[in-house]
């Protein structure tokens, strides 16, 4: 049976990862989570200061061709070498992670619905719709703790690229979603309904096989 691919999109710090984990925990078994963030382009020829000023929220920031290639291979039950991205140096790591085909694959990222070819590889598309004020608070907390950034740089990036790119690319991609989850990972009713739907689809697939 070919892998069942779930796409989870939404703005920065909207709760995509939390929902992916909730779905994975509920479904159990053979499941893999892939983050679009691992597929950022790497610019080793630039200084770290120059890389820090890059727009990481534009579609061109991602190596979408490689992501499409990898997801296509996984759907054909072929293993891939997924890159790792270092958020502190803004570079891809020298090491990669081998990702083997799984019964269920969850792909999460801010712009996974923006590209038509990538969308067509997804069996179900979920958009996490969380208020902007909550998202910026979560992003500040995350970047301070996990990415060793200053408050000034976080807020500057949010004003200059994160918010404008959200309005131009992320928010419009919501129209491609099969399901929209308001208030993010705290919407237990919506998440329970999604989990039931996924289980039913997987069961139907197994019966057809």
Beta strands, then each sheet from edge to edge (+ up, - down):
strand 1: 4-10
strand 2: 31-35
strand 3: 80-86
strand 4: 91-99
strand 5: 104-108
strand 6: 124-129
strand 7: 179-182
sheet 1: 2+ 5+ 1+ 6+ 7+
sheet 2: 3+ 4-
end
